Amino acid sequence: MMHSTLVPQYNWFGEKDDSKSISININNKFSKNLIALVSDRDIEPIFKKSSIFIIDRDVTPTNNNIIGIKLDPNGVILIRKLNINNQKKSITLFDNKSEELDLLSTRYYDIIGVIVQIVAKT
């Protein structure tokens, strides 16, 4: 069942913008711990500037999920595809042709949540 809800908008550093929220229709199965990111640039190779990403912070990421992730505590949130193979976790862009980054080899990573809805600009 779909319902309309206001989702708080965050910036790409993961900080809440108290003056902004996004009104969306979303499935009831998702939690109330949602955040919205609005791209300020193209996210290659698929998403254009002003695409909206709704992230559920309570969903446990699984293989092939599109996720929001930070690779540096002071860095920006990246939108990437999560690959899980046995105990190995890596991320790629969405085209499966880009180089994989093994998350266990990074000094830091924080999976913000799973992308549960995208309003893509084309």
C-alpha positions in Angstrom: 0.0 0.0 0.0 1.4 3.4 -1.0 1.0 6.5 1.1 2.3 10.1 0.9 4.9 11.2 3.3 7.4 14.0 3.9 11.0 12.9 3.9 13.7 15.2 5.4 16.3 16.3 2.9 20.0 15.9 3.7 23.0 17.3 2.0 25.7 15.1 0.5 27.8 15.3 3.7 24.9 13.6 5.6 23.7 16.7 7.4 20.0 17.3 7.8 18.7 20.5 6.1 15.9 21.5 8.5 14.3 23.9 6.0 13.8 21.2 3.3 11.8 18.1 2.9 10.6 16.0 -0.1 7.0 14.8 -0.5 6.8 11.3 -2.0 4.5 8.4 -2.4 6.1 5.4 -0.8 5.3 1.8 0.1 4.2 1.2 3.7 6.8 -1.6 4.1 9.6 0.9 4.5 10.6 2.4 7.8 10.1 5.9 9.1 13.9 6.4 9.1 14.1 7.8 5.6 16.2 10.5 4.2 16.2 12.2 0.8 19.3 13.3 -1.2 18.9 15.5 -4.3 21.8 15.3 -6.7 23.6 18.6 -7.4 25.4 17.0 -10.4 25.1 14.0 -12.8 25.9 10.6 -11.2 27.4 8.7 -14.0 26.4 6.7 -15.9 22.7 6.8 -15.3 21.4 9.6 -13.1 21.1 13.3 -14.0 21.4 16.4 -11.9 18.3 16.8 -9.6 17.6 13.1 -9.3 16.1 12.3 -5.9 17.3 9.3 -3.9 15.2 8.1 -0.9 17.4 6.1 1.5 16.0 3.8 4.2 18.5 3.8 7.0 16.9 0.7 8.7 17.1 -1.7 5.8 19.9 -4.2 5.9 21.9 -4.0 2.7 22.0 -7.2 0.5 23.8 -8.2 -2.7 23.1 -5.9 -5.6 21.4 -3.2 -3.6 22.0 0.4 -4.5 23.3 2.1 -1.4 24.4 5.4 0.0 27.9 5.1 1.4 30.6 7.3 2.9 34.2 6.3 2.3 35.6 9.1 4.5 34.1 10.4 7.8 34.2 13.9 6.4 33.5 12.9 2.8 30.3 13.0 0.7 27.7 10.3 0.4 28.2 8.3 -2.8 25.5 6.3 -4.6 26.9 2.9 -5.5 26.0 -0.7 -6.1 26.9 -3.2 -3.3 28.3 -6.5 -4.2 28.5 -9.3 -1.6 30.2 -12.5 -2.5 30.7 -14.8 0.5 32.3 -12.6 3.1 33.7 -10.1 0.5 31.9 -6.7 0.2 32.7 -4.4 -2.6 31.1 -1.4 -4.4 30.9 -0.4 -8.1 29.1 2.0 -10.2 25.9 0.7 -11.7 27.3 -0.4 -15.0 29.2 -3.5 -13.6 32.1 -2.4 -15.9 33.7 -0.1 -13.4 36.5 -1.1 -11.1 35.3 -2.7 -7.8 36.4 -1.2 -4.5 36.9 -3.9 -1.9 35.4 -2.4 1.3 37.5 -4.5 3.6 40.6 -2.9 2.2 39.4 0.7 2.9 40.3 2.5 6.1 36.8 3.6 6.7 33.3 3.1 5.3 29.8 3.8 6.5 26.8 2.4 4.7 24.1 5.1 5.2 21.3 2.9 4.0 19.6 1.3 1.0 18.1 3.3 -1.8 14.4 2.3 -1.7 13.1 4.8 -4.3 14.6 7.0 -7.0 13.0 9.8 -8.9 15.4 10.0 -11.8 15.8 13.0 -14.0 16.6 12.1 -17.6 
